[in-house]
Structures are given as structure tokens and as C-alpha cells.
Amino acid sequence: MRSLTLPTEPEGEAGMEEEDREFDPSMPPPFTLADIRAAIPKHCWVKDPWKSMSFVARDVAIVFGLAAAAAYVNSWFVWPLYWLAQGTMFWALFVLGHDCGHGSFSNNKNLNNLVGHLTHSSILVPYHGWRISHRTHHQNHGHVENDESWHPIPETTYRGMEFWSKTGRLSFPWAMLAYPFYLWTRSPGKSGSHFDPRSDLFVPNEAKDVMTSTACWTAMLATVVALTFVVGPMWMLKLYVVPYWLNVIWLDVVTYLHHHGYDKKVPWYRGMEWNYMRGGLSTIDRDYGWFNNIHHDIGTHVVHHLFPQIPHYNLIEATEAIKPVLGEYYRDPKKSGPIPIHLVEPLLTSLKQDHYVSDSGDIVFYQTDPTFSLSSPQHVSERTP
């Protein structure tokens, strides 16, 4: 496949070999979405509800097994290990519910909704409310204004944000605790709640679904409160609350890394420059080592964004099939050891560098606000123009 080059070349370098030129990921690709689809084996699209349910059974068994073992041992040497393991399993349950929302779990809508509500409500996620907003994210991925999840903030909006809003979105570790607050208030510059059927997120015929999920979420919260009175707040904190927040960290870290990365700069689009395929190609695959199988290969994100109907257990094969078509437009993830410590650097550096995008321009990249600092709100307000 031929390489695309930047639109301008320094004088005197016209004869440079094509393979030596710098690749520009914002150039229109020489292939179509149909070309990518045609490369994927037909069996990768097949959804096996029994196989999908086997992953649910596995994850639920591990969740209850971990809780029982930790409660039985009840040692402060064990609890931190339990929190890490259980928080990871809560995140795995979230991914299964996410698949239900896409319809990649099975072809049975009722089964998808049942499993989606059970997996998501158990970790305090409103299934339909989030499913609908996530659908908006997929339909508009890579679009500055219309994307829903971890989309860039235009400069004017950024300049008008309060210090604490910037801190909550752009600073470690606070940005990695954002998800529950996003469910209630969405991202800066947007309004609405995933719990409110009257929110701008939804159309009128989705109100019943949203109310159903909000009721399930409320029932789960009531169950957590009731169990707190039964077993005591410390037991509930150890068994559920701490793993819940570690699950939130997993969710925010993974979703952030799939749409950011100082090591893999990606373009964002507006207007006529945006289309579904180019937006999907702006996502990034990541390798999580041992965790790949545990959280159902969610790191194979590019093919998932382009074709969310593919079941998670076929994503790796589908990705390998489309690589020859994508060529340089596919950003091969850096391979991990058992623990994905290599992702710490792109996460922290991206949070320091990726602050806003220009208010104008149909192809934009993240820019850095050098005045942003955690020193004090007054310090920032004095220095920010």
C-alpha cells in the first residue's frame, strides 16, 4: 500500500523516496469503509450467546469467589490484593454490559438488555442511559463538537472553565475518577444527565428505557445502603466501595488512552473533513498484557469502533485481518509485559499536554496550555488570558 505524505514538502526534497517521508495521519485514506469490512472474515461477525454467557458466568463466579475468600481471610495483607483484583473484575463486568449495549453480545435484544442491566446496575451504571450516550460516541467518534466521550474542548470553552473543572478533567489522578460525575453532568460545554429521560442525550421514545435503567440503578444503590446497615460500613467499604472506585479508574484510564496519546498523536475533525471512517481511525489500540483476556480484549479498539457489532472474542482476529488494508493508518500498540506499566508514561504526558483544540479549523490536534498548574486557583486565573 502506498504511503501518504504531508501536503507540503521542503524545497529540494521533491525527489525524496516516498517511504522516507513523514506520514500524515490526517490525510484522507486511500481505502473505504467497505474495503475494511471486506477484509474481515465472515465468521468474525457471528454472535454466540452461549459463548457470551460463559464469560458472564466466569466473571460472576470470580467476583463472588474473590469476595468470599477476602471476607474469610480478613487480613490487611490480603485486602489490597482483593481491591485490585475485584476492581478489575468489576471493570470486566462493565465491558460485558458494554457489549450488550452494542448488540455484539447476542442477536436477542431481550437477552442483551437483561444481561446489560445485571452487569451494569451491579456496578452503579445506568444501562440504557449510558448505552444511548455511548451510541452517540460511536456515531460521532473523532468529531470535535459531536463526539460524546473524552472529546477535546475548544479553546474558548477551555478558557472559560473554572480551575477545579480543569483540574477534574486534565490532572492525574482526578481525571481518572471522572466517570460517576460524567454520568450526572456530562463533559464541559455539554449539559444533561444519564439518569434524566428529559436530558438532551435522549429522544422522547427512549424515555421508558432511561427510566427503567434509572430505577435499576436506584435499586442497586438502595441495596448497597441496606447491606451497609447489615454488615457495617467498614465491611461494605472493603468489599464493594473500594473495588467500585478501582473499576472507575480502569474505565477512565482505558477510555482515555484509546482517544489520546502523546506518543500517537491523532487528528480530530469538523465539518466536511469528518466522516465515520476517519473518526474511527483516530482511535488507538492498546496492549494491557495479562489484563487483555480479563477485560475481554477491549484494547483492540480500532476495529471495535469501526464495527461495534463484532463480538469481543473475535476482535483480535478481525484486527489482524484489517491491518494490511489500514497500513500506516493503524497505530500498532506497544507490546506489554504481564503488567502494562508502559502505559503510565503516555497517560501522564498526555494529561500534561492535551488540553484543548483550536476553535476553528476542520482538522485539529490537541494543544497545550503552559499556564495550567495545580499551584492554586488564583495563580491560574491570573495567568490564563
C-alpha positions as CSV (number, residue, x, y, z in Angstrom):
1,M,0.0,0.0,0.0
2,R,1.3,3.4,-0.8
3,S,2.3,5.9,1.9
4,L,0.6,9.3,2.1
5,T,2.8,12.3,2.7
6,L,2.3,15.7,4.2
7,P,0.7,18.2,1.8
8,T,3.9,20.4,1.5
9,E,7.5,19.4,1.1
10,P,10.6,21.5,1.8
11,E,12.2,22.8,-1.4
12,G,14.9,20.5,-2.7
13,E,13.3,17.3,-1.2
14,A,10.9,16.6,-4.1
15,G,13.0,13.6,-5.0
16,M,12.9,12.1,-1.6
17,E,11.9,8.4,-1.5
18,E,8.3,8.0,-0.7
19,E,9.0,5.7,2.2
20,D,11.3,8.3,3.8
21,R,8.6,10.9,4.0
22,E,6.7,11.7,7.2
23,F,3.3,10.0,7.4
24,D,0.4,12.4,7.9
25,P,-2.5,10.6,9.7
26,S,-4.9,13.4,8.9
27,M,-4.7,12.8,5.1
28,P,-7.8,11.1,3.6
29,P,-7.1,7.4,3.4
30,P,-6.8,5.6,0.0
31,F,-9.4,3.0,1.1
32,T,-13.0,2.9,2.0
33,L,-15.0,1.5,4.9
34,A,-16.3,-1.1,2.6
35,D,-12.7,-2.2,1.8
36,I,-12.0,-2.6,5.6
37,R,-15.3,-4.6,6.1
38,A,-14.5,-6.9,3.1
39,A,-11.2,-7.9,4.7
40,I,-12.9,-9.3,7.9
41,P,-13.7,-13.0,7.8
42,K,-17.4,-13.7,7.8
43,H,-17.2,-15.8,10.9
44,C,-15.9,-12.8,12.9
45,W,-19.4,-11.3,12.8
46,V,-21.1,-14.4,14.3
47,K,-22.5,-13.9,17.8
48,D,-22.7,-16.9,20.0
49,P,-24.9,-16.2,23.0
50,W,-23.7,-19.4,24.8
51,K,-20.1,-18.3,24.5
52,S,-21.1,-14.8,25.6
53,M,-22.9,-16.1,28.6
54,S,-19.9,-18.3,29.5
55,F,-17.9,-15.1,30.0
56,V,-20.6,-13.7,32.2
57,A,-20.7,-16.9,34.3
58,R,-16.9,-16.8,34.6
59,D,-16.8,-13.2,35.7
60,V,-19.6,-13.5,38.2
61,A,-18.1,-16.7,39.7
62,I,-14.8,-14.9,40.1
63,V,-16.4,-11.8,41.7
64,F,-18.2,-13.9,44.3
65,G,-15.2,-16.1,44.9
66,L,-12.9,-13.2,45.5
67,A,-15.4,-11.6,47.9
68,A,-15.9,-14.8,49.9
69,A,-12.1,-15.5,50.0
70,A,-11.3,-12.0,51.2
71,A,-14.0,-12.0,53.8
72,Y,-12.9,-15.4,55.1
73,V,-9.2,-14.4,55.4
74,N,-10.0,-10.8,56.5
75,S,-6.3,-9.7,56.6
76,W,-5.0,-6.3,55.8
77,F,-2.2,-8.1,53.8
78,V,-5.0,-9.5,51.6
79,W,-7.4,-6.6,51.2
80,P,-5.2,-4.5,48.8
81,L,-4.8,-7.5,46.6
82,Y,-8.5,-8.1,46.7
83,W,-9.3,-4.5,45.8
84,L,-7.1,-4.6,42.8
85,A,-8.5,-8.0,41.6
86,Q,-12.1,-7.2,42.4
87,G,-11.9,-3.7,40.9
88,T,-10.6,-5.3,37.7
89,M,-13.4,-7.8,37.7
90,F,-16.0,-5.0,38.1
91,W,-14.4,-3.4,35.1
92,A,-14.7,-6.8,33.2
93,L,-18.4,-6.8,34.0
94,F,-18.7,-3.3,32.7
95,V,-17.2,-4.4,29.4
96,L,-19.7,-7.3,29.1
97,G,-22.6,-4.8,29.7
98,H,-21.0,-2.5,27.1
99,D,-21.1,-5.4,24.6
100,C,-24.8,-5.9,25.4
101,G,-25.4,-2.2,24.6
102,H,-23.8,-2.6,21.2
103,G,-25.7,-5.8,20.4
104,S,-22.5,-7.7,20.0
105,F,-23.4,-9.9,23.0
106,S,-26.1,-11.7,21.1
107,N,-28.8,-11.2,18.4
108,N,-31.5,-11.4,21.1
109,K,-32.4,-7.9,22.3
110,N,-34.1,-9.1,25.4
111,L,-31.1,-11.1,26.5
112,N,-28.8,-8.2,25.8
113,N,-31.0,-5.9,27.9
114,L,-31.2,-8.4,30.8
115,V,-27.5,-9.1,31.0
116,G,-26.7,-5.4,30.4
117,H,-28.9,-4.3,33.3
118,L,-27.5,-7.0,35.6
119,T,-23.8,-6.3,34.9
120,H,-24.1,-2.5,34.8
121,S,-26.6,-2.0,37.6
122,S,-24.4,-4.1,39.9
123,I,-21.6,-1.5,39.5
124,L,-23.9,1.5,39.6
125,V,-24.1,2.3,35.9
126,P,-27.5,3.2,34.3
127,Y,-27.5,0.7,31.4
128,H,-29.8,2.3,28.9
129,G,-28.7,5.9,29.8
130,W,-25.1,5.0,29.2
131,R,-25.8,2.7,26.2
132,I,-27.5,5.6,24.4
133,S,-24.8,8.2,25.0
134,H,-22.2,5.6,24.1
135,R,-24.0,5.0,20.8
136,T,-23.7,8.8,20.2
137,H,-20.0,8.5,20.9
138,H,-19.6,5.8,18.3
139,Q,-21.7,7.5,15.7
140,N,-19.6,10.7,16.1
141,H,-16.2,9.5,17.1
142,G,-13.4,11.9,16.2
143,H,-15.7,14.9,15.8
144,V,-14.7,17.8,17.9
145,E,-18.2,19.1,18.7
146,N,-20.4,16.0,18.3
147,D,-18.4,13.3,20.0
148,E,-19.6,12.3,23.5
149,S,-16.7,10.6,25.3
150,W,-13.3,12.2,26.0
151,H,-13.8,14.7,23.2
152,P,-11.5,17.7,23.0
153,I,-12.5,21.1,24.5
154,P,-12.5,24.1,22.1
155,E,-10.1,26.8,23.3
156,T,-12.9,29.3,24.1
157,T,-14.7,26.8,26.3
158,Y,-11.4,25.8,27.9
159,R,-10.5,29.4,28.8
160,G,-13.9,29.8,30.4
161,M,-13.6,26.8,32.6
162,E,-13.1,27.2,36.4
163,F,-9.8,25.9,37.9
164,W,-11.5,23.0,39.5
165,S,-13.2,21.9,36.3
166,K,-9.8,21.9,34.5
167,T,-8.3,20.0,37.4
168,G,-11.0,17.4,37.4
169,R,-10.6,16.8,33.6
170,L,-6.9,17.3,33.0
171,S,-5.0,16.3,36.1
172,F,-3.9,13.0,37.5
173,P,-5.4,11.3,39.5
174,W,-8.6,13.4,39.4
175,A,-9.3,12.8,35.7
176,M,-9.3,9.1,36.3
177,L,-12.1,9.4,38.8
178,A,-14.4,11.4,36.5
179,Y,-16.9,8.7,35.3
180,P,-19.6,8.9,38.0
181,F,-19.6,12.7,37.7
182,Y,-19.8,12.5,33.9
183,L,-22.9,10.3,34.3
184,W,-24.6,13.1,36.2
185,T,-23.3,16.2,34.4
186,R,-21.6,15.1,31.1
187,S,-18.5,16.8,29.8
188,P,-17.6,20.6,29.9
189,G,-19.6,22.5,27.3
190,K,-22.5,20.0,27.4
191,S,-25.5,19.5,29.6
192,G,-27.7,16.7,30.6
193,S,-27.8,13.6,32.9
194,H,-27.7,9.9,32.0
195,F,-30.5,9.4,34.7
196,D,-32.9,12.0,33.4
197,P,-35.2,10.9,30.5
198,R,-35.7,14.6,29.6
199,S,-32.0,15.1,29.0
200,D,-30.7,16.3,25.7
201,L,-29.0,12.9,25.4
202,F,-32.2,11.2,24.6
203,V,-35.2,11.4,22.3
204,P,-38.8,11.1,23.7
205,N,-39.2,7.4,22.7
206,E,-36.2,6.5,24.7
207,A,-37.7,7.8,28.0
208,K,-39.1,4.5,29.1
209,D,-35.7,2.8,28.7
210,V,-33.9,5.5,30.6
211,M,-36.4,5.4,33.5
212,T,-36.1,1.6,33.7
213,S,-32.3,1.8,34.0
214,T,-32.5,4.7,36.5
215,A,-34.9,2.5,38.6
216,C,-32.4,-0.4,38.4
217,W,-29.6,1.9,39.4
218,T,-31.6,3.2,42.3
219,A,-32.5,-0.3,43.5
220,M,-28.8,-1.3,43.5
221,L,-27.8,1.8,45.4
222,A,-30.6,1.1,48.0
223,T,-29.2,-2.5,48.3
224,V,-25.7,-1.2,49.0
225,V,-27.1,1.2,51.6
226,A,-29.2,-1.6,53.2
227,L,-26.2,-4.0,53.3
228,T,-24.1,-1.3,54.9
229,F,-26.5,-1.3,57.9
230,V,-26.4,-5.1,58.0
231,V,-22.7,-5.9,57.7
232,G,-21.4,-2.5,58.8
233,P,-19.8,0.4,56.9
234,M,-16.3,-0.9,57.1
235,W,-17.2,-4.3,55.6
236,M,-19.1,-2.6,52.8
237,L,-16.2,-0.2,52.2
238,K,-13.7,-3.1,51.9
239,L,-15.9,-5.4,49.9
240,Y,-17.6,-3.1,47.5
241,V,-16.8,0.6,47.7
242,V,-13.0,0.5,47.2
243,P,-13.4,-2.0,44.3
244,Y,-16.0,0.2,42.7
245,W,-13.6,3.1,42.6
246,L,-10.8,1.0,41.2
247,N,-13.3,-0.1,38.5
248,V,-13.9,3.6,37.8
249,I,-10.1,4.2,37.4
250,W,-9.9,1.3,35.0
251,L,-12.8,2.7,33.0
252,D,-11.4,6.2,32.8
253,V,-7.8,5.1,32.1
254,V,-8.7,2.7,29.3
255,T,-11.2,5.0,27.6
256,Y,-8.8,8.0,27.9
257,L,-5.9,6.0,26.4
258,H,-7.9,4.9,23.4
259,H,-8.5,8.5,22.4
260,H,-5.3,10.3,23.5
261,G,-1.6,9.7,23.5
262,Y,1.4,12.0,23.1
263,D,3.2,9.1,21.6
264,K,0.5,8.6,19.0
265,K,-1.0,12.0,18.0
266,V,-4.4,11.7,16.5
267,P,-6.4,14.2,14.4
268,W,-9.8,15.5,15.3
269,Y,-12.2,16.7,12.7
270,R,-15.0,19.1,12.0
271,G,-17.3,19.9,9.0
272,M,-16.7,18.2,5.7
273,E,-13.4,16.7,6.8
274,W,-15.1,14.4,9.3
275,N,-16.6,11.1,8.3
276,Y,-17.3,7.9,10.2
277,M,-14.3,6.0,9.0
278,R,-11.7,8.8,9.6
279,G,-13.1,9.3,13.1
280,G,-12.8,5.6,13.8
281,L,-9.2,5.6,12.6
282,S,-8.4,8.3,15.2
283,T,-8.8,5.7,18.0
284,I,-5.8,3.8,19.3
285,D,-5.3,0.2,20.2
286,R,-3.5,-0.5,23.5
287,D,-2.0,-3.7,24.9
288,Y,-2.7,-4.5,28.6
289,G,-0.7,-7.7,29.0
290,W,-2.3,-10.2,31.3
291,F,-5.4,-8.0,31.5
292,N,-6.3,-8.4,27.8
293,N,-8.3,-11.5,28.4
294,I,-9.6,-10.5,31.7
295,H,-11.3,-7.4,30.3
296,H,-12.4,-9.1,27.1
297,D,-9.8,-7.6,24.7
298,I,-11.3,-4.1,25.0
299,G,-7.8,-2.8,24.0
300,T,-8.5,-3.9,20.4
301,H,-10.3,-0.6,20.0
302,V,-10.0,0.5,16.3
303,V,-11.9,-2.4,14.8
304,H,-14.4,-2.2,17.6
305,H,-15.1,1.5,16.9
306,L,-15.5,0.9,13.2
307,F,-17.7,-2.2,13.6
308,P,-19.1,-2.4,17.1
309,Q,-21.3,-5.4,16.1
310,I,-18.2,-7.8,16.2
311,P,-18.2,-9.9,19.4
312,H,-15.3,-9.2,21.7
313,Y,-13.9,-12.7,21.3
314,N,-13.4,-12.1,17.5
315,L,-11.8,-8.6,17.7
316,I,-8.2,-9.8,17.6
317,E,-8.7,-11.9,14.5
318,A,-10.6,-9.1,12.8
319,T,-7.9,-6.6,13.7
320,E,-5.2,-8.8,12.1
321,A,-7.3,-9.1,9.0
322,I,-7.7,-5.3,8.5
323,K,-4.1,-4.3,9.2
324,P,-2.9,-4.8,5.6
325,V,-5.8,-2.5,4.4
326,L,-5.1,0.2,7.0
327,G,-1.3,0.3,6.6
328,E,0.1,3.3,8.4
329,Y,-3.3,4.4,9.4
330,Y,-3.3,1.6,12.0
331,R,-1.1,2.6,15.0
332,D,0.3,-0.7,16.3
333,P,0.2,-0.7,20.1
334,K,3.4,-1.0,22.0
335,K,3.5,-4.6,23.3
336,S,3.2,-5.0,27.1
337,G,4.8,-7.4,29.5
338,P,2.4,-9.1,32.1
339,I,1.7,-5.7,33.7
340,P,1.1,-2.7,31.3
341,I,3.4,-0.2,33.1
342,H,4.4,1.2,29.7
343,L,1.1,3.0,29.6
344,V,1.8,5.1,32.6
345,E,4.1,7.5,30.6
346,P,1.6,8.2,27.7
347,L,-1.2,8.7,30.2
348,L,0.6,11.2,32.4
349,T,2.3,13.0,29.5
350,S,-1.0,13.3,27.5
351,L,-2.7,14.8,30.6
352,K,0.0,17.4,30.7
353,Q,-0.1,18.2,27.0
354,D,-3.6,17.6,25.6
355,H,-5.6,20.5,27.0
356,Y,-7.7,22.0,24.2
357,V,-8.1,22.3,20.4
358,S,-8.5,25.4,18.3
359,D,-11.9,27.0,17.9
360,S,-11.5,26.9,14.1
361,G,-10.1,24.5,11.6
362,D,-11.6,21.3,10.2
363,I,-8.6,19.2,11.1
364,V,-7.1,19.9,14.6
365,F,-4.8,18.4,17.1
366,Y,-4.5,18.9,20.9
367,Q,-2.7,22.0,22.1
368,T,-1.1,22.7,25.5
369,D,-1.8,25.4,28.0
370,P,1.6,26.1,29.6
371,T,-0.1,28.2,32.3
372,F,-2.2,25.4,33.7
373,S,-0.9,24.5,37.1
374,L,-2.1,22.9,40.3
375,S,-0.5,25.5,42.4
376,S,-3.7,27.5,43.2
377,P,-6.9,28.6,41.6
378,Q,-5.8,32.3,42.0
379,H,-2.5,31.6,40.3
380,V,-4.2,30.0,37.3
381,S,-6.8,32.7,36.9
382,E,-4.1,35.4,37.0
383,R,-2.0,33.8,34.3
384,T,-4.7,32.4,31.9
385,P,-5.6,35.0,29.3
